[in-house]
Amino acid sequence: PPAKNAERAGILGSAYKLQATALSRLERKSWSDISAALGEAAQAYRSAVEGDPARKPYNTLNALTLAWLSGTLDQPPREAIALARRCGEQARKDFAADKGFWNAVMSADAALTAWLMGDPLDKPLESLRRCYDEAVAKVPNSAREWDSVVKQWRILAGFLRLRRQGDRDRNLSDVLEKLAESQGLATSLTAGRPPGTPAQQHSREPAAAKSTHPRRTKHKRRPS
């Protein structure tokens, strides 16, 4: 049944996303099974969105990304990209009211979501790195928080490698992997790591936790 609120929708969507991640790690992988779980996750995240979906950027960005991955996007790519951009605008407004790490990083997540769906970026790796750096440059955060962002890129890259819909999926996956490998966050000092230190050298949440948001209190979540 549809989730009645954003909190329940996030929990349900995370459960389906965790299922997709688990399926992707089986020796005999089936993209059709993985895709079905991703589609269910997208529907769950979307189920609590009423009115303007951009007003709930966490749910909407999750829904857009997972629906795009699973091939269940119910709107033209141009409209989906425009919605992702509006989610970024809303995230910046939310950050103005609550200058927390997840509100900050969500605006960069919106740019990444739009790029995945076809919004062109000049030099994507450099552009995305700069986008995340600038979004959280002055926001205190922990290594664990940043590592969860990096893990999300790796999970998306893995799904794209399995989907294998032409050269673009491979190129997107390569950029995400390089972003995860090379990102020396501008906030590395506040995160307790020396500048340029790879995130994977620090403590990390279990792999399951990446897909089972929330990573914060129940009213403060971020998109995957």
Residue pairs with C-beta under 8 A, 6 or more apart in sequence:
2 47
2 48
3 9
3 11
3 12
3 44
3 47
3 48
4 48
5 48
6 48
6 49
6 56
6 58
6 59
7 48
7 218
7 219
8 48
9 44
9 45
9 46
9 47
9 48
9 49
9 59
10 45
10 48
10 58
10 59
10 62
10 213
10 214
10 221
12 44
12 47
13 41
13 42
13 44
13 45
13 59
13 62
13 63
13 66
14 41
14 211
14 212
14 213
14 214
14 224
15 41
15 44
15 212
16 37
16 38
16 40
16 41
16 44
17 37
17 38
17 41
17 66
17 211
17 212
17 224
18 208
18 211
18 212
19 37
19 40
19 41
20 34
20 37
20 38
20 41
20 159
20 211
21 155
21 207
21 208
21 210
21 211
23 29
23 30
23 33
23 34
23 37
24 34
24 158
24 159
24 162
29 162
31 162
31 163
31 164
34 159
34 162
35 69
35 70
35 71
35 163
36 70
38 66
38 67
38 69
38 70
38 159
39 66
39 67
39 70
39 71
39 72
41 62
41 66
42 62
42 63
42 64
42 65
42 66
42 67
42 70
42 72
43 63
43 67
43 72
45 59
45 60
45 62
45 63
45 66
46 53
46 59
46 60
46 63
46 67
48 56
48 59
49 56
49 59
49 60
49 63
53 59
53 60
53 63
53 83
53 87
54 60
54 83
54 86
54 87
54 89
54 90
55 90
57 87
57 88
57 90
57 91
57 94
57 106
57 110
57 223
58 106
58 221
58 222
58 223
59 223
60 83
60 87
60 223
61 84
61 87
61 106
61 109
61 110
61 113
61 223
62 223
62 224
64 73
64 80
64 83
64 84
64 87
64 113
64 117
65 113
65 116
65 156
65 223
65 224
66 224
67 73
67 74
68 80
68 116
68 117
69 156
69 159
69 160
69 163
73 80
73 117
75 83
77 117
77 118
80 117
81 114
81 117
81 118
81 119
84 110
84 111
84 113
84 114
84 117
84 119
85 110
85 114
85 119
87 106
87 110
87 113
88 106
88 107
88 110
88 111
88 114
91 103
91 106
91 107
91 109
91 110
92 107
94 103
94 106
95 103
95 104
95 106
95 107
98 220
99 139
100 139
100 216
100 220
101 136
101 139
101 140
101 141
101 145
102 145
102 215
102 216
102 220
102 221
102 222
103 220
104 135
104 136
104 139
105 132
105 135
105 136
105 149
105 222
106 222
106 223
107 135
108 128
108 131
108 132
108 134
108 135
108 136
109 222
109 223
110 223
111 119
111 128
111 131
112 128
112 131
113 223
115 121
115 124
115 128
116 156
116 172
121 127
121 128
124 175
125 175
125 178
125 179
125 182
128 175
128 179
129 179
129 182
129 183
132 149
132 183
132 185
133 185
133 186
134 186
136 185
136 186
136 187
137 186
137 187
138 187
139 187
139 190
140 187
140 190
141 187
141 190
141 191
142 191
142 192
143 191
143 192
143 193
143 199
143 202
143 203
144 202
144 203
144 204
144 205
145 191
145 215
146 185
146 187
146 191
146 199
147 199
147 200
147 202
147 203
147 204
147 205
148 205
148 209
148 210
148 215
150 180
150 183
150 199
150 200
151 180
151 204
151 205
151 207
151 210
152 210
152 224
153 176
153 177
153 179
153 180
154 176
154 177
154 180
155 210
155 211
155 224
156 173
156 176
157 172
157 173
157 174
157 176
157 177
157 180
158 173
160 169
160 170
160 172
160 173
160 176
161 169
161 170
161 173
163 169
164 170
180 199
181 198
183 199
184 195
184 196
184 197
184 198
185 191
185 199
188 194
188 195
188 196
188 197
189 195
192 202
193 199
193 201
193 202
205 215
209 215
210 224
211 224
213 221
213 222
213 224
214 220
214 221
215 221
215 222
216 222
